[in-house]
């Protein structure tokens, strides 16, 4: 009695199953590789974004410190950049860069706004840019001269 199968007729089925399993395995390996690459690229971007934000914060701190060392309030109402290279970018010790613009208040005649500034800093780390804007009123030494009639004493600065 014949069952419809002859010995040796299933040899091609094993080869077909091996090709299909190999293809599925290749697809899985490729998917895992793409996921790992995507995660590492996202991690690098997040790290550079945090570094750029820290560079911008360092620029704001540097601008406040520089303004506090000045003996007078910035004259005029036009914005000005802190000195840097030809494009106004300052290099930080970390290798990141920052661009700082100081914008004096247009209402410098009001008592609570004398010396007020808006500091805009743009930090850059490996092509990623972050912006920070801070409004502040630095403590200029000339502010304290108003408390005395003699002005700022010699040697204070």
C-alpha positions as CSV (number, residue, x, y, z in Angstrom):
1,X,0.0,0.0,0.0
2,X,1.3,3.4,-0.9
3,X,1.0,6.4,1.3
4,X,1.8,9.0,-1.3
5,X,5.2,9.7,0.0
6,X,8.3,8.2,-1.2
7,X,11.5,8.0,0.8
8,X,13.8,11.0,0.1
9,X,11.1,13.4,-1.2
10,X,11.4,15.7,1.8
11,X,15.0,16.7,1.2
12,X,14.0,20.1,-0.2
13,X,11.8,21.0,2.7
14,X,14.7,21.0,5.2
15,X,16.6,23.4,2.9
16,X,13.5,25.7,2.6
17,X,13.0,25.7,6.4
18,X,16.7,26.6,6.9
19,X,16.5,29.5,4.5
20,X,13.3,30.8,6.1
21,X,14.8,30.6,9.7
22,X,18.0,32.2,8.5
23,X,16.0,35.1,7.0
24,X,13.9,35.6,10.2
25,X,17.1,35.5,12.2
26,X,18.8,38.1,9.9
27,X,15.7,40.4,10.3
28,X,15.8,40.1,14.1
29,X,19.5,40.9,14.2
30,X,19.1,43.9,11.9
31,X,16.2,45.2,14.1
32,X,18.2,44.9,17.3
33,X,21.2,46.7,15.6
34,X,18.9,49.6,14.4
35,X,17.4,49.9,17.9
36,X,20.8,50.1,19.5
37,X,22.1,52.6,17.0
38,X,19.0,54.8,17.5
39,X,19.4,54.7,21.3
40,X,23.1,55.6,21.2
41,X,22.4,58.5,18.8
42,X,19.6,59.8,21.1
43,X,22.0,59.5,24.1
44,X,24.7,61.5,22.3
45,X,22.2,64.2,21.3
46,X,20.8,64.4,24.8
47,X,24.4,64.7,26.2
48,X,25.3,67.4,23.8
49,X,22.1,69.3,24.5
50,X,22.9,69.2,28.2
51,X,26.5,70.4,27.5
52,X,25.2,73.2,25.3
53,X,22.8,74.3,28.1
54,X,25.6,74.3,30.6
55,X,27.7,76.4,28.2
56,X,24.9,78.9,27.9
57,X,24.5,79.0,31.7
58,X,28.3,79.6,32.0
59,X,28.0,82.5,29.5
60,X,25.2,84.1,31.6
61,X,27.4,83.7,34.7
62,X,30.4,85.2,32.9
63,X,28.3,88.2,31.7
64,X,26.9,88.8,35.2
65,X,30.4,88.6,36.7
66,X,31.8,91.0,34.0
67,X,29.0,93.5,34.6
68,X,29.5,93.4,38.4
69,X,33.1,94.3,37.9
70,X,32.2,97.4,35.8
71,X,32.2,100.7,37.7
72,X,29.1,102.1,36.0
73,X,25.9,100.9,34.5
74,X,26.1,100.1,30.7
75,X,25.5,103.3,28.7
76,X,22.8,103.4,26.0
77,X,20.0,101.0,25.3
78,X,21.5,99.1,22.3
79,X,22.4,95.4,22.8
80,X,26.1,94.5,22.7
81,X,28.0,91.2,22.5
82,X,30.7,90.2,24.9
83,X,34.1,90.0,23.1
84,X,34.9,86.7,21.5
85,X,36.3,85.5,18.1
86,X,35.3,87.2,14.8
87,X,31.8,85.8,15.1
88,X,31.5,86.7,18.8
89,X,31.7,83.0,19.9
90,X,33.7,82.5,23.1
91,X,35.5,79.2,23.7
92,X,35.1,77.6,27.1
93,X,37.7,75.3,28.8
94,X,35.4,72.3,28.2
95,X,35.7,72.8,24.4
96,X,32.2,74.1,24.0
97,X,31.3,77.6,22.8
98,X,29.0,80.4,23.9
99,X,27.8,83.6,22.4
100,X,26.5,86.2,24.9
101,X,24.5,89.3,24.1
102,X,23.8,91.9,26.8
103,X,20.7,94.1,26.3
104,X,20.4,97.1,28.7
105,X,16.9,98.1,29.8
106,X,15.2,100.7,27.7
107,X,13.7,102.1,30.9
108,X,16.9,102.8,32.8
109,X,15.4,106.0,34.2
110,X,13.1,104.2,36.5
111,X,14.5,103.6,40.0
112,X,13.8,99.8,40.1
113,X,15.3,99.3,36.6
114,X,18.5,101.2,36.8
115,X,21.2,98.9,35.6
116,X,18.7,96.2,34.6
117,X,19.8,94.0,31.7
118,X,18.6,91.1,29.7
119,X,21.3,88.5,29.0
120,X,20.8,86.2,26.1
121,X,23.3,83.3,25.8
122,X,23.6,80.7,23.1
123,X,25.6,77.6,24.0
124,X,26.9,75.2,21.4
125,X,28.3,71.7,21.9
126,X,29.1,69.5,18.9
127,X,26.6,71.2,16.7
128,X,23.7,71.2,19.2
129,X,22.5,74.7,20.3
130,X,20.6,75.8,23.4
131,X,19.5,79.3,24.2
132,X,19.0,80.9,27.6
133,X,17.5,84.3,28.4
134,X,17.9,85.9,31.9
135,X,16.8,89.3,33.2
136,X,19.0,90.6,36.0
137,X,20.1,93.7,37.8
138,X,23.8,93.1,38.7
139,X,25.2,94.7,41.8
140,X,27.4,97.5,40.3
141,X,29.8,99.1,42.8
142,X,28.3,102.5,41.8
143,X,25.0,101.3,43.3
144,X,26.6,101.4,46.7
145,X,28.1,104.9,46.1
146,X,24.6,106.3,46.4
147,X,24.7,105.4,50.1
148,X,27.6,107.7,50.7
149,X,28.4,111.2,49.7
150,X,32.0,110.4,49.0
151,X,31.5,108.0,46.1
152,X,33.3,104.7,45.6
153,X,36.4,104.7,47.8
154,X,39.8,104.1,46.2
155,X,41.0,100.5,46.3
156,X,37.5,99.1,46.5
157,X,37.8,97.8,43.0
